Amino acid sequence: MPSDPAHTLDINATFRGGGRSIEWLDEINKASIVMLAEIGIVPKDVAKRIAKGIAQVIENEKTGEKRTSADYLDYEPRLIAVAGQEASRLHTGRSRQDLASTIARMNLRDGLLHTIGALIDDREKLLKRAEEHIETIIPAYTHGVQAQPTTFAHYLLAFESALARATERLQQAYTRVNKCPLGTAALATSSFPLDRHRLAELLGFEGLVENAYDANHLAPIDSALDVANAYAMTAVQTGMFAQDLHIQYAEPVPWFMLGSGELTGTSSIMPQKRNPAALEQLRAQSSILLSEMQTMTFVAHNNRTGMFDYRMYDPVPYARALTVFKLFGSVVDAVVVNKARALEEVNADYSTTTEIADALLQKAEVPFRTGHHFASKLTDFGRGKGLKIHDIPYREAQRIYEEQAKDKLPLTEAEFREVISAEYMVFGRKGLGGPQVDYVKKAIHQSRAITKTFSDWHNKSKLHLTKATSNLEGDFNTL
């Protein structure tokens, strides 16, 4: 029975396609012929004819049959067809091994610039929203149980810090990825004195992967894992953010929710429902991204050097990561906070009782553990009576303290009421990194400055590649 062409697997396209691989091969070929002509390995007149052939192949593909892979063995017959057998001199001192390594790095750095840009945007959005909610008190949780109050700004700054580390990891990965392996041939270079530094310059790389064996058989693994692991770690954090918000939808009146619009959906049967579609997608897409990023580890693990398994031309596709990072930013923009409801939730529980123990120590030098036991007994009493902490009579607090500490409660009623208020606890923090207003304002200012530094680097890196491409095109066209 004949096979169905629509379901025939193109092995070359599977491993030697993806991303902008074909475009990168064209750039590599341009750089190669420029360098070969400059150092005299290919005579200028021959180089000119080969360059015309390269340009013709590119033009033919705009109007005719397009390549589906960047495999040089698929490409060369097309070049020879328009430029003759001498066009095979383009491949002097090269191998599909170093071509693969170079294309992979060009795909990786292209993806990194896209995703770093998205993370910078996300961080700017987090800082903007934090500035809007410096005094918005919300409950915070440990073990899934309300623990202490903080502010929405403080919470958002935590995620901004996490994304700052993510950006830094990707920036560092870019620095390691943006090294050129071209000219190393299969694993030991060749007898032709190729100018590898010139190849790197023409393609916008900032240095070489010098050792030829490493360039083709070790560095491709760790460069891809470098990027994949950074994406994976970030996916964990974007998933946590989605979970924090999504759990609110179990409440009749959430204090976090998405504003109505394209990020929410309605039920097909229940008219009252507004489903948080974006949160579901952010969580799911983060999980899918995390799983996809494990692929590189599994493919490379327990393998020999020199095998092709781990040497895909597009080893870490960035589309999913970019989707996740952009969706995260959209969610940050769309979050609506019900300030009164959030404070009501804090006041409905006993999350300010930590401050009782602290205040007793600070005001009367009561040992912390003594104060802690008192606050715990006070909590048990209030919950047992169905009371909120603010409803507990002061005389009952005095009685419980005297029973527990064998002494009088060293707080007046006014002091006691002040100490158990969320505002007192949140805005009275003194430690570096807390939710107090002065620190949060300072942190936002500092984070903006750091984000601008990353943004400047990002713009500079993109400009460097743009200039390199322009210079390559100029040198190629002058052949």
N, C-alpha and C positions, 0 to 999 in steps of 0.2 A: 504494500500500500504506500503510495507516495507521501512524503512528508509535507506538512502544511508550512509553506514559506513564512507565514505570519508567526509561526511558533518555532522557527529554527533559531537556535542560539548562536549569535555571532560572538565567538570566543574572543576575537581580537577587540571588538568593540567593548566587550564586558570588562576586559582587563586594561585595554589601551585607549579607552575613551573616557567620557565623563568630564565635567567641568569645562574648561576652555582648552582641553588638551590639543585639539587640532590647531587652534589659533597659536598656541605656544610652540608647536612644532614649526609652524611657519616662521615665527620670530627666531627660533633657534637656527633654522636654515639660513635666514638672512644674516644673522650674526656670524655664522660659520663661514659663509662665503666672503663676507667683508674681511674677517680675520685672515683667512687663507690667502686672500689677494694682498693684504697689507704686508704680510711677512714673506710673500713670494713663493709659497708652496704651490699655489695655483697661479699661473700667469694671468696678467690683467685682462688680456683679450678673452681667455677662456672663462675667467671669473665673470666677465661682463655677459657672456652668452648664458652662463649658468644662472646668473641673477635674473636675466630676462625670462628664462625658463621658470624660475621660482615664481616670478610675478604672474606669468601666464597660467600656471597651475592654480594659483589663488584666484585669478580672474575667471578661469573656466568653472571653478566650483561655485561661483556666485550665480551662474546661469545654467549649469549642467548638473551632472551627478556629483553628489557631495560625499566626502569620506565620512565614515561612521567611527573611525578609529584614528589614532595618531601613530599607528605602527609604521615605521619607516619603510618596511618591506611592502606595505600597501602604497606608500607615497612615491617611492623611487621610480616605479614603472611609469607613473604619470609624468614625472619630471623628464625621464629619458625620452618619452614619446614626443615632447615638445622641444627638447634641447639636445638630444643625441646622447650617445654612450658616454661622452666626456663629462656629462652631468654627474656621473657616479663619483667624480672626484670631490663632490660636495661632502661625501661621507669619510673623507680622509682623516684618519686618526680618531674616528668616532666609532661607537657601538650603540646598538639599541639599549645596552645597559646604562651608559651615561645619559643617553637621550631620556630614558625612563626616569632616571633620578632627577634630571633637570626639569622635566615636565611636571613631575610630582611636586617639586618645590615651588614651581610657578603657580600651580593650582593651590597649594597650601597657602602661599603668601597672599594670593588673590582673595581666598576665603577669609583669611585673618583680617585683612583690611576692611572687608565688609562687616564682619562680626564685631570687631573692635569698635567700629563706628557706631554700630547699634547699641553696644554696651555703654559707650560714652553718652549717647542720647538718653538711655535709661537712667543713668546716674544723674543727669541734669534734671530729668523729670522727677526723680525721687527727691532731689534737693528742693525743687520748686514746691512740691506738695508738703515737704517737711516744714518749709518756711510758713506755709499756711496753717500749720497745726502745732505750733510750738507750745501752746497751752491747752491742747486738746487731750484730756485725760482718758486713758483706756485701760481696761484690765489686761494683764499679761499672765501667762500660764506656764507652769512646769508640771510635768507628768499629766498633762491634760486637765489640770485643776487650777483654778484661779490662784495666783501666787502673790503678786504685788501689783499695784498700779504703776503705770508709766505714762508717757505721752505718745501720741501717734507720730510726732516728729522723731522722738527717740527711737521708736520702732523702725521707721523708714530709714533713719541714718544707719541703723544696723545693717540693713540690706544694701545701702549704698556702700558701706565699708566692704561688704562681701563682694559686690560687683567691682569695687576698686581693685581688690586682690585678683579677681577674675581678669580684669583688663590688664593688670600687671603681668599675670601669667601668660596671657596671649601676646602681649608686647615682647616679653622675653622669648617666647617661642618664635615670634617673627624674626627676632635678631638672630636666632640660631638657624631658622629655616632659610633666611635670605643669604645663603652661601652657595656658591656655584660648584657643581660637580662636573660640568661639561668639559670634555677634553681628556677625561680619565680613561676613555675607551671601555673595555670590558672589566678590567680589574687591575691592570698594571701599566696603563698609558700605552704609548706606541712609539715607533721609531721616528715619528714626525714631531718636530719641536713646536707644537701648537702653543700659541700665546693664551694661556688659560685666563690670565688676568684681563686681557682684552675682551675675551668672551664674557667674562663676568660683568665687565663695565658696560658692554653693549646691551646686555640683558637686564641691567639694573640691579644686579647682585652686589652685595657689599662684603666681598671677601670670597674665599674658596673653601670647599671641603677638600683639604689638600691631599691626604692619603687616598690613592686611587681605589684601594680595596675597601676602605671605609666608605668612600663616597658612594659606592654602588651596592654594598652588601651589608653594611651596618647602619650607617647614618640614615638611610631611608626608613628604617624601622623606628629609631628613636625620634626622628623629626615628626613622623606621623603620630606616634604615641604622645609626644609632647603636646600636640594640638588636640588630639582626641581626649586626653586626660583633662585638659583645661576645660573643654566643652562639657565633659561629663560632670566635673565638679560644679560647674555653673548650673547645669540642669538640675542637680540635687537642690540647689538653693532656690531656683525659680519654682520648682515643684513645692517646696516648703511654703513659699509665699502664697501660692495658689491654695494650698491646703488651709492655711491660716484664715484666708478670706472665705473659702468655700464652706467651712464648718459653721459660719455664721448663718447660713441659709437654713439651718435646722431650727433657728430661733424664730418665733412668731414675729418679733420686731428686731431684726439684726441691727448692730451698730456699725458694721461694715457692710456695704453692698455695692453693686455696680449700678451706675446710673442707667436709666432706660435708654435703649438705643441698639446699635448693631451688635453689641457685645452680649446682649441678653436675648432670650427667645421665649415664646409663649408655648403653652401646652396645646396639643391638638384637641384635648377634651376638657381640660380643667381651666376655665377662663381666669381664675384668680392667680395662676402661677406665672412667675417671671423667672425662667430658668437661667442660671448664670453660665451660659454656654462658653464664654471666654475663659472662665475659671476651670471648667471641665477640660477644655482644649489645652489650656496652659499646663495643667497637671498631666494630662495624657501625653501631650507632645514632649514635655520634659522627660517623661519616663521612656518614651520611644527614643528620644535623643540619647539618653543614658545608655540604653541597650545597644543602639547602633554604634556608639563609641567604643563598646567592648569588642567589636568585630576585629579591629586592628590587632588587639592583644591576642585574641584566639587564633587569628590567621598566622601571626608571626611566631607564636609560641611553639616550642619543641620542633623547630625547623632548622635546617642547615643554612649556612651562608651560601649565597649563589642561587638560591631557589627563587622562583618567580612569584610564589604564593603571596608574599607580603609586599609586592612591588607594583601595585596598581598605579596607573597614571594619575588617578584622582583618589588617593588613599583615604582622605577624610572629607567627603562632600560637606559643604557648609550650609546647604539650603535649609536643613532642619534646624540647625543652630540659629540661623538668621531668623527663621520663622518664630522660634521660641523667644528670642531676645526682643523682637519687635512686638510680639503679642504681650510680653511682660510690660513693655512700655505703655501699650494701649490700656492695659488693666490699671496700671498706676494712674494714668490720666483719668480713668473712669470711676475710680473708687469714691464713694460718697460716705462720709462719716456722720452718724447721728450722735452729736456730742452729748446731748442730754441723756440719750439711751445708754451710751458708754459709761457715763458717770453713774447713772442709776445702777448699772450692773456691778460696778465697783462697790457702791454703797450697800448693795444687797448681800455682800459677803463679808468676810473677815480679813481681807487681804492687807489691811493697814495695821494689823496687830503687831507686826514686826517692830513698828515704830514705838509701841508701848515699852518693849524691852529696852530699846535704844534710849528712849527718853528717861526711863528710870535710872539707867546707868549714868547718863549725862547730867541729869538734874539732882540726883540724890546718891550717886555712886552705889546703886543697888547692883550686885553682880548680875551679869547678863543672863546667866542660866536661871537665876531666881526670877528675873523679869520675864524670861521666856516661859517658865512654868506657869506664872500668873496669867500671862496672855493666853496660854493654851487652855487653862481652866476657865477663863472668862469666855473663851470661844465655845467650849463645851456647854457651859451654862446657857449662853445665849441661844445656841442652836437647839438645845433641849427644850427651851421655852418658846421656840419659834420666833425669836427676836432678831432683828438686825442689830449690828454693833452699836449704832447710834441710838437705839431704843433701850439699851440696857441702863437701868437706873444707876446713878452714881453710887448710891448707898450699897447696891449689890456688888459693885466693883470694889468698894471699900471692904465689904465683908469677905469677899473671896480672897483679896490680898492679905487681910489679917489672918485668915485661916491658913493660907499658903506660906506666908513669910513670917508669921508671928510678930507682926509690926503694923503700924498704920500706913496706909497708902500715902506716899510722899508727893502726890499730885493733887492740886486743887481740882474742883469740878471743871473749871474753865480750862485748866491745863490738860485734863483728861480728854475733854471734848475736842480740843485743838489737835492733840496728838493723834487721835483716831480719824482725823479728816484726811481725805485723799489729797487735797490741795497742800496741806501741811507736809505730808510725807513726800509727795512728788517734787514740789518746788523748794523743799528744804534740804534736798540732797547736797552733799558737800564733796563727794568723791569725784575724781576725774572720770569722765565718761558716763555720767548719770543724766537724768532727764531735766535737771534744773535749767531754767531759761538762759542764763548767761552762758553756760557751757554749750547748750544746743545752738545758740546763735553763733558762737565762735566756731563750733564744729562745721556748721553749714558754710561759713565763710572760708574756712580752711579747705573743706572738701571741694568747693567751687574752684579754688586756686589750683588744687591738685588735678581736678578734672580738666581744667584749661591746659595744663601741662601735657596731659595725655592727648588732648585734642590737637594741640600744636604739633606734637610728634606725629600724630595720625595724618594731619594735612601735609607735613613735610615728607613723610614716607610716600604718600600718594603722588606728590609733586615730583619726587625723585624718580619714580617709575615712569611717570608721564614724560619727563625730560629724557630719560633713557630711551624710551620708545621713539620719541621724536628724533633724537640723535641717530638712533639705529636706522630709521627710515631715511634720514638724510644721507648717511654714509652708504646705505644700500643703493639709493637712487643715483648716486654719483659714480657707481661702478661702470 
